[in-house]
Amino acid sequence: MHRSATESSAPPGCPALLALFTALAVVTGCSRETSASAPAPAGQVQASAAASGSAAPEEVPEHPLPPGIDWFDGDVDAAFAAAKSANKPIFLYWGAEWCPPCAQIKAAIFNTREFQERSRLFVPVYLDGDTPSAQRHGERFGVVGYPTMILFDPEGQEITRLPGGVDIERYATILDTALASSRPMRAILQAATTGAELPPSDWQLLAWYSWPTDNGRLVPAAERAETFGRMYRYCPSKLEGERGRLLFEYLAALAADAQKSGKSGPQSIDAGSRKLLVGNLLSLLASETAVRANVENLLFAPTDTVGLLSEPDSDERRQLVTAWRLALDSLARGGEAFALSGPEQINVYRSRVRLARLAAPEAPLPPALLDEARATVTRVLAAAPDGYARLAAANAAGNFFFEADLDEEANTLLLAEIEKSKSPYYFMLELADLAKKAGREEEALAWLERAYAGAEGPATRFQWGYNYLVGLLEMQPGKTAVIERVALEVLGELDDSPDAFYQRTRQRLEQLSTRLLDWSRGDKEREAVVATLRERTASICSGLPAGDEGRASCEAFLRADASPSVHASVST
C-alpha cells in the first residue's frame, strides 16, 4: 500500500502495490449497491461508470488549498518577478490534489493561523503537478515527490526545503529561522561538515531541512552517509533534537548503502561502529526532546534502522525494540503543547506492528495491539468526516490494516472511502494492491483500469495510465492486443502537451520504456507492438520544438540505446 510521503527515507513519500513504483490515483465512484463487490472485469468499464459518483461531496472545498492565504495568482516566473520587486522571499509549494501527505499539510499547516500570518511575509506560490508547465518547473527546481516546500530569497536563490510531518509550532519556528537566515544552505552545510563552529540556528536549519526531497541537490546519494555522519559527530550534544534527526539521516544513508551493496543489515557495519551506533540510538530513544523531534522517523523507520543495527533474536535487537516501544508510548501520551495528529496516532500502531515483527517474526500479532489500533482508527476517522483531514486519516488507516495483514478490514475501509473521497482514484489503486496481494489478478487489473479511467489532470492521468499498463505487463503479459491498445491510449495522454516530457512524467516514460523493451525481447508479435508504439511516439515528438530537452526525452522512448537520465526515484 502507499506509504506516506514521510516514508521515503524514513520520511516523505507513499508504496506497496506494484511496489517498485508509487501508484497514484483513480476517479470513479461506485454506488453503495456495487461497492461491496469487485469492479467489472478489465475491458468492461463503462465511461458512465467512471463519471458516476466522481463529483466531490458538497462539504469538500472546491478550492485546492485552504482559505486564509493569498496564493499568487499567476505563473511561476511572474511570482518570482513580483517577489523581487517587493523584496520578499518566495514560498513554493509543489503538491497534488490526490496526495495524502499533501492533504495532511493543508489540514495541519496551511489551515492554521500561525502559517497564515507568516504567509504575509513572503509570496506564496502553489504549483499543482497537473497545472500547465508544472512538470517543467519541477525539473527546474529539482522536485519530484509530493509534497515539496521550498523557500527562496527575493533574488530567486533557494534558501531551504521545509519538512512535512511536523507540528505547526515546530514548522513555524523552522520557517522563522529560515526567513531570518542570511546564508545559503550549501554554505552552512560545508561549514558543518568541516567542524566549524555554528550557531544553534544553523544546526536547526540543517537538521530540519527536508533531506528526503533534496533530490541530490545538496548531497548526492553516494555522499550521504559520509556527510550525515560528519554532521552528527560535529553537532553539539546539547542540541538533542537536532542531533537526533541527523543521526536518523545517517542511519538511513547507511541502510541505503548496505542495500545497494547487497550486504545484509548489521553485516554492513563493523562491530565497533555498530556498538557505538546502538548506544547512540538508545540514548536518543530515552530523550523526550529527541523523541519529539523525530516523530516521523519513529513512525516509519523501525524496520530499516533496527534491522541495520541488530541481528534477529539478539540482545541488541531486544534492547532497541523495547526502547522504541517506550518512545512510541511517550509520543502517544503527548503532553502540554504536544499532541500527535490523527494520522500520526494511527501510524504509532503501524510502527508497533513492525516492532512486533522485528521481535518475533513468526508470531501472530498481539490481539490487544490490534484492538487498540482498531479503536484508534475508529476514533480518528470519526473526527475527520470530510476534506483534507479525512484523506490523510483514511490513507493512514488503510496502510495500517495492510501492514497488519488485516486485508478484509482494509478492503472494507477503502470501498467506503471511494464513496466519500474527492480523489477516489487514489484509494482504487490501494484496492488493486489488496486484490493483487490475494492473487485476484483480474480484480486488481479492473481496479487499475477504473483508476485510470477516472484520473484527472494531465500528469496524473499519464501516471495512472502507466500504473494500469504496468499491471497488465506484470499480470497478463500474454494479452498483447490489450497491452497495445492501452499503451496507445496512455501515450495519447501526451498529445498537445509540450511540457509533458519533464520530471515525473519523463521518469515514468523512462521506466515504461525499459519494461516494454524487456517484455518484447525475443517475441516477434510483441516487437511489432513496440514498433507501433515507436511510430505513435514519433508523431508526438515531431510536434515538440526542435532542440527542446523535452523532445530529446520523447525521442529516447523505446530506443534500446538510450540511457535513462540520472534522477531520484519517483515518490509520492
C-alpha positions in Angstrom: 0.0 0.0 0.0 1.1 3.5 -0.4 3.3 5.0 2.3 3.1 8.5 3.4 5.4 10.9 2.0 7.4 10.9 5.1 8.4 7.3 4.5 10.8 7.6 1.6 13.9 8.0 3.8 12.2 7.2 6.8 10.2 10.2 5.9 8.3 11.9 2.9 6.6 9.7 0.2 3.7 6.7 -0.4 4.0 2.4 -1.8 3.0 -1.2 -1.7 1.1 -2.5 -4.7 3.1 -2.7 -7.9 5.7 -2.0 -5.2 8.5 -0.6 -7.2 6.6 2.5 -8.1 4.4 4.9 -6.3 1.0 4.4 -7.7 -1.2 7.5 -7.8 -4.9 7.8 -8.4 -8.2 7.0 -10.0 -11.5 8.7 -10.3 -14.7 6.8 -10.5 -17.4 6.3 -7.9 -19.4 3.2 -7.5 -22.8 3.2 -5.8 -23.5 1.7 -2.4 -25.0 -1.3 -4.1 -22.0 -2.1 -6.3 -19.2 -1.0 -3.9 -19.4 -4.2 -1.9 -18.4 -6.3 -4.9 -15.4 -6.4 -7.2 -15.3 -4.0 -10.1 -16.2 -5.0 -13.6 -13.6 -7.2 -15.3 -10.8 -5.3 -17.2 -12.1 -4.1 -20.6 -15.7 -3.7 -19.4 -15.5 -0.4 -17.6 -18.1 1.9 -19.0 -17.4 5.6 -19.3 -20.6 6.4 -17.4 -19.4 4.3 -14.5 -16.2 6.3 -14.4 -18.2 9.5 -14.3 -20.8 8.5 -11.8 -20.1 9.5 -8.2 -16.9 11.3 -9.2 -18.2 14.7 -8.0 -16.9 15.7 -4.6 -19.3 15.8 -1.7 -20.6 19.3 -1.0 -18.7 19.7 2.2 -15.3 19.2 0.4 -14.0 22.6 -0.5 -13.6 23.2 -4.3 -10.5 25.4 -3.9 -7.3 23.3 -4.0 -5.9 24.9 -0.8 -7.4 26.1 2.4 -8.5 29.8 2.5 -6.7 32.5 4.5 -3.5 32.6 2.3 -3.1 35.0 -0.6 -1.7 32.5 -3.0 -0.1 34.2 -6.0 -2.5 34.5 -9.0 -0.2 34.0 -12.0 2.6 31.8 -13.4 5.7 30.9 -11.5 8.0 33.3 -13.4 5.6 36.2 -12.7 5.7 35.2 -9.0 9.5 35.4 -8.9 9.4 38.8 -10.6 6.8 40.1 -8.1 8.8 38.8 -5.1 11.9 40.5 -6.4 10.0 43.8 -6.9 8.5 43.6 -3.4 11.8 42.4 -1.9 10.0 39.4 -0.4 11.0 35.7 -0.2 9.0 33.1 -2.1 7.4 30.1 -0.6 6.8 27.4 -3.3 4.5 24.5 -2.6 4.6 21.6 -5.0 1.7 19.2 -4.5 -1.2 17.3 -5.9 -4.9 17.1 -5.1 -4.9 13.3 -4.5 -1.8 13.2 -2.3 -2.5 12.2 1.3 0.7 13.8 2.8 -0.3 17.0 0.9 -3.7 16.8 2.4 -2.1 16.5 5.9 0.0 19.6 5.3 -3.1 21.5 4.1 -5.0 20.5 7.2 -2.2 20.8 9.8 -0.1 23.6 8.4 -1.8 25.8 5.8 -5.1 25.8 7.7 -3.5 27.4 10.8 -3.3 31.0 12.0 0.4 30.6 12.6 1.2 29.9 9.0 -1.4 32.2 7.5 0.1 35.1 9.5 3.6 34.3 8.3 2.4 34.0 4.7 2.2 37.8 4.6 6.0 37.9 4.9 6.5 36.1 1.6 5.0 35.5 -1.8 3.2 32.1 -1.5 3.1 30.1 -4.8 1.0 26.9 -5.2 2.3 24.7 -8.1 0.0 21.7 -8.6 1.6 18.9 -10.5 -1.2 18.9 -13.1 -1.2 22.6 -14.0 0.4 23.7 -17.3 4.2 23.6 -17.2 4.2 22.1 -13.7 6.4 19.2 -14.6 8.8 21.5 -16.5 9.1 23.7 -13.4 9.5 20.5 -11.3 12.6 19.8 -13.4 13.8 23.4 -12.9 13.6 23.2 -9.2 14.6 19.6 -8.7 11.4 18.5 -7.1 9.9 15.0 -7.6 7.9 13.8 -4.6 4.7 15.5 -3.5 4.7 17.5 -1.3 7.8 19.6 -1.6 8.1 23.1 0.0 10.9 25.4 -0.9 11.8 28.9 0.4 13.6 31.2 -2.0 15.1 34.6 -1.3 13.8 37.7 -3.2 16.5 37.1 -5.9 15.3 33.6 -6.5 18.1 31.7 -4.8 16.9 28.7 -2.8 17.2 29.2 1.0 15.9 25.8 2.3 13.5 23.0 1.8 10.9 22.7 4.5 9.8 19.4 6.1 6.4 17.9 6.3 5.4 15.7 9.2 5.9 18.3 11.9 3.5 20.1 14.2 2.6 23.7 13.4 4.7 25.2 16.3 7.8 23.4 15.1 7.1 24.3 11.5 6.6 28.0 12.4 9.9 28.1 14.3 11.8 26.5 11.4 10.1 28.9 8.9 11.1 31.9 11.1 14.7 30.7 11.3 14.9 30.2 7.5 13.4 33.6 6.8 16.0 35.2 9.1 18.9 33.3 7.6 21.4 35.2 5.5 23.5 32.2 4.4 22.6 29.7 1.7 22.2 26.1 2.9 25.2 25.0 0.8 27.5 27.3 2.8 26.0 26.1 6.1 26.4 22.5 5.1 30.0 23.0 4.1 30.8 24.6 7.4 29.0 21.9 9.4 30.9 19.0 7.7 34.3 20.6 8.3 33.9 21.1 12.1 33.4 24.9 12.0 31.5 26.3 15.0 27.9 27.1 14.1 25.1 28.9 15.9 22.2 26.7 17.0 20.0 28.3 14.3 22.3 26.9 11.6 22.1 23.4 13.1 18.4 23.8 13.3 18.2 24.5 9.5 20.4 21.5 8.7 18.5 19.1 11.0 15.1 20.2 9.8 16.0 20.6 6.1 13.8 18.3 4.1 16.5 15.9 3.0 14.1 13.4 1.5 13.0 16.0 -1.1 16.6 17.3 -1.7 16.8 15.1 -4.7 20.6 15.2 -4.5 20.9 18.9 -5.0 22.9 19.5 -1.8 24.1 16.0 -1.1 24.5 13.3 -3.8 23.3 9.9 -2.8 26.8 8.4 -2.8 27.9 11.0 -0.3 25.0 10.9 2.1 26.4 8.5 4.7 29.8 10.4 5.0 28.1 13.8 5.1 25.4 12.9 7.7 28.0 11.0 9.7 30.2 14.2 9.9 27.2 16.4 10.8 26.1 14.1 13.5 29.6 14.0 15.1 30.0 17.7 14.9 26.5 18.7 16.1 26.7 19.8 19.8 25.3 17.2 22.2 23.2 19.8 23.9 21.1 20.1 20.7 19.3 16.8 21.4 16.5 17.2 18.9 18.8 18.4 16.0 21.4 15.8 16.7 18.8 13.1 16.9 17.5 14.0 13.4 20.9 13.9 12.0 21.5 10.5 13.5 18.4 9.2 11.8 19.6 10.6 8.4 23.0 9.0 8.9 21.4 5.6 9.7 19.0 5.9 6.7 22.0 6.6 4.5 23.9 3.6 5.9 20.9 1.4 5.4 20.6 2.6 1.7 24.3 1.9 1.1 24.0 -1.6 2.6 21.1 -2.4 0.4 22.9 -1.2 -2.7 26.0 -3.2 -1.8 23.9 -6.4 -1.3 25.2 -6.8 2.2 22.7 -7.8 4.9 21.9 -5.2 7.6 24.3 -5.5 10.6 27.0 -7.2 8.5 27.5 -4.0 6.6 28.9 -2.2 9.6 32.0 -3.2 11.6 31.3 -4.4 15.1 32.8 -1.4 16.9 30.9 1.2 14.9 27.7 -0.8 15.2 28.0 -1.0 19.0 28.6 2.8 19.2 25.6 3.5 17.0 23.3 1.2 19.1 24.3 3.1 22.2 23.7 6.5 20.4 20.3 5.4 19.3 19.3 4.0 22.7 20.3 7.4 24.2 18.1 9.2 21.6 15.1 7.0 22.3 15.5 7.8 26.0 15.4 11.5 25.4 11.9 13.1 25.3 13.3 16.1 23.4 14.9 13.9 20.8 11.8 11.7 20.5 9.5 14.6 19.9 11.9 16.0 17.3 11.8 12.7 15.4 8.1 11.8 15.2 8.2 10.8 11.5 11.4 8.7 12.0 9.9 6.8 14.9 6.7 6.2 13.0 8.3 5.0 9.7 11.9 3.8 10.3 11.9 0.9 12.8 12.4 -1.9 10.3 15.3 -0.4 8.4 17.0 1.1 11.5 16.7 -1.8 13.9 17.4 -4.2 11.1 20.6 -2.3 10.2 21.9 -2.4 13.8 21.0 -5.7 15.2 20.8 -9.4 14.4 17.4 -11.3 14.9 17.0 -12.6 18.4 20.0 -10.7 19.8 20.3 -8.7 22.9 20.8 -5.6 20.8 17.5 -6.3 18.9 15.6 -6.8 22.2 17.0 -3.5 23.6 16.2 -1.5 20.6 12.7 -2.8 20.2 11.9 -2.2 23.8 13.4 1.3 23.8 11.5 2.1 20.5 8.2 0.9 22.0 8.7 3.1 25.1 9.5 6.1 22.8 6.2 5.5 20.9 4.4 5.3 24.2 5.8 8.7 25.2 4.6 10.1 21.9 1.2 8.7 22.2 0.8 10.1 25.7 1.6 13.6 24.4 1.5 16.3 27.0 1.2 20.0 27.3 1.6 21.8 24.0 2.3 18.4 22.3 -0.1 16.1 20.5 0.0 13.8 17.6 -2.2 14.4 14.6 -4.9 11.8 13.8 -2.8 10.1 11.1 0.2 10.0 13.4 -1.9 8.4 16.1 -2.7 5.6 13.7 0.8 5.3 12.4 2.0 4.7 16.0 0.3 1.3 15.7 1.8 0.7 12.3 5.2 1.2 13.8 4.3 -1.1 16.7 3.3 -3.8 14.2 6.7 -3.5 12.6 8.4 -3.7 16.0 6.4 -6.8 17.0 7.6 -8.5 13.8 11.2 -7.5 14.5 10.9 -9.0 17.9 9.1 -12.2 16.8 8.9 -12.6 13.0 6.8 -15.8 13.1 4.5 -15.0 16.0 0.9 -13.7 15.4 0.4 -10.0 16.3 -0.9 -9.5 19.8 -4.7 -9.2 19.8 -4.6 -6.4 22.4 -2.4 -4.4 20.0 -4.8 -4.9 17.1 -7.8 -4.0 19.3 -6.2 -0.7 20.4 -5.3 0.1 16.8 -8.9 -0.5 15.6 -10.3 1.7 18.3 -7.8 4.5 17.4 -8.7 4.2 13.7 -12.4 4.4 14.5 -11.9 7.5 16.7 -9.6 9.3 14.3 -11.9 8.7 11.3 -14.9 9.9 13.3 -13.1 13.2 14.0 -12.2 13.7 10.3 -15.6 13.4 8.5 -14.5 15.1 5.2 -11.9 17.1 3.3 -8.2 17.1 3.6 -8.0 15.6 7.1 -10.2 12.7 6.0 -8.0 11.8 3.1 -4.9 11.8 5.3 -6.5 9.8 8.1 -8.1 7.2 5.7 -4.8 6.7 4.0 -3.1 6.1 7.3 -5.8 3.7 8.4 -5.6 1.7 5.1 -1.9 1.5 5.4 -2.1 0.2 9.0 -4.6 -2.6 8.0 -2.4 -3.5 5.1 0.7 -3.6 7.3 -1.0 -5.8 9.9 -2.3 -8.2 7.2 -5.9 -7.2 8.0 -6.8 -7.2 4.4 -10.5 -7.6 4.7 -10.7 -4.6 7.0 -8.5 -2.6 4.6 -10.8 -3.6 1.7 -14.0 -2.6 3.6 -12.5 0.8 4.6 -11.3 1.6 1.1 -14.6 0.6 -0.5 -16.3 3.0 1.8 -13.8 5.8 1.2 -14.2 5.8 -2.6 -17.8 6.8 -1.9 -16.7 9.8 0.2 -13.4 10.9 -1.2 -12.7 13.8 -3.6 -10.0 11.7 -5.0 -11.5 8.2 -5.1 -9.0 7.1 -7.8 -6.2 7.1 -5.2 -7.9 4.6 -3.0 -8.8 2.4 -6.0 -5.0 1.8 -6.5 -4.9 0.6 -3.0 -7.8 -1.8 -3.6 -5.8 -3.1 -6.6 -2.9 -3.6 -4.2 -5.1 -5.8 -2.0 -6.5 -7.8 -4.8 -3.1 -8.5 -6.3 -1.8 -9.5 -2.8 -4.6 -12.0 -2.6 -3.9 -13.4 -6.1 -7.1 -11.9 -7.6 -5.3 -10.5 -10.7 -8.5 -9.9 -12.8 -9.9 -7.8 -9.9 -6.6 -6.0 -9.4 -6.5 -5.0 -13.1 -10.1 -3.9 -13.1 -9.4 -1.5 -10.2 -6.3 -0.2 -12.1 -8.4 0.3 -15.2 -11.1 2.2 -13.3 -8.5 4.3 -11.6 -7.0 5.3 -14.9 -10.5 5.9 -16.4 -11.3 8.4 -13.6 -8.0 10.1 -13.0 -8.0 13.8 -13.6 -5.2 16.2 -14.7 -2.6 15.5 -17.4 0.3 14.4 -15.3 -1.9 12.3 -13.0 -3.7 10.7 -16.0 -0.4 9.6 -17.6 0.9 8.2 -14.3 -2.3 6.3 -13.6 -2.3 5.0 -17.1 1.3 3.9 -16.5 0.1 2.0 -13.4 -2.6 0.2 -15.4 -0.2 -0.6 -18.2 2.5 -1.9 -15.8 -0.2 -4.0 -14.1 -1.0 -5.6 -17.5 2.7 -6.3 -18.3 3.1 -7.9 -14.9 -0.1 -9.9 -14.5 -1.2 -10.6 -18.1 1.8 -10.3 -20.3 0.3 -12.6 -22.9 -2.6 -10.2 -23.7 -0.7 -8.5 -26.5 -3.6 -6.8 -28.2 -4.9 -5.3 -24.9 -1.4 -4.1 -23.9 -1.1 -2.4 -27.3 -4.5 -0.7 -27.0 -3.8 0.6 -23.5 -0.3 1.7 -24.4 -1.5 3.7 -27.3 -4.2 5.3 -25.1 -1.6 6.2 -22.4 0.8 7.7 -25.0 -2.2 9.7 -26.3 -2.3 11.5 -22.9 0.9 13.3 -24.0 -0.6 14.7 -27.2 -0.7 18.5 -27.4 1.3 18.9 -24.2 4.7 20.5 -25.0 5.7 20.5 -21.3 4.7 16.8 -20.6 8.2 15.3 -21.1 9.7 16.5 -17.9 10.2 15.4 -14.3 7.6 12.8 -13.0 6.1 12.2 -16.4 9.6 11.8 -18.0 10.7 9.4 -15.3 7.6 7.2 -15.8 8.2 7.2 -19.5 11.8 6.0 -19.0 10.6 3.3 -16.7 7.9 2.3 -19.1 10.4 2.2 -22.0 12.5 -0.3 -20.1 9.5 -2.5 -19.2 8.2 -2.6 -22.7 11.6 -3.4 -24.2 12.1 -6.2 -21.7 8.5 -7.5 -22.4 9.0 -7.6 -26.2 12.5 -9.0 -26.4 12.7 -12.2 -28.5 8.9 -12.2 -29.4 8.0 -11.1 -32.9 4.4 -10.2 -32.1 5.4 -8.1 -29.1 8.2 -6.5 -31.1 5.6 -5.4 -33.6 3.7 -3.8 -30.8 6.8 -1.9 -29.7 7.3 -0.8 -33.3 3.8 0.6 -33.5 4.3 2.5 -30.2 7.6 3.9 -31.6 5.6 5.3 -34.6 3.0 6.8 -32.3 5.6 8.4 -30.1 7.4 9.8 -33.2 4.2 11.6 -34.2 4.1 13.2 -30.7 7.8 14.1 -30.7 7.5 15.8 -34.1 5.2 18.4 -32.6 7.7 19.5 -30.0 10.2 22.3 -30.5 13.5 21.3 -32.1 16.3 21.3 -29.5 13.9 21.2 -26.6 15.0 18.9 -23.8 11.5 17.5 -23.6 11.8 16.5 -27.3 15.0 14.6 -26.5 13.2 12.7 -23.7 10.4 11.9 -26.1 12.7 10.7 -28.8 14.6 8.4 -26.4 11.4 6.4 -25.6 11.7 2.7 -26.7 15.2 3.3 -28.0 17.3 0.4 -26.8 20.5 2.5 -27.0 19.0 5.4 -24.9 20.4 5.7 -21.4 17.9 6.7 -18.7 18.7 10.1 -17.2 20.1 10.2 -13.7 17.3 11.1 -11.3 15.8 10.1 -8.0 13.0 7.5 -8.0 9.5 8.8 -8.2 7.8 9.0 -4.9 4.5 10.5 -3.8 
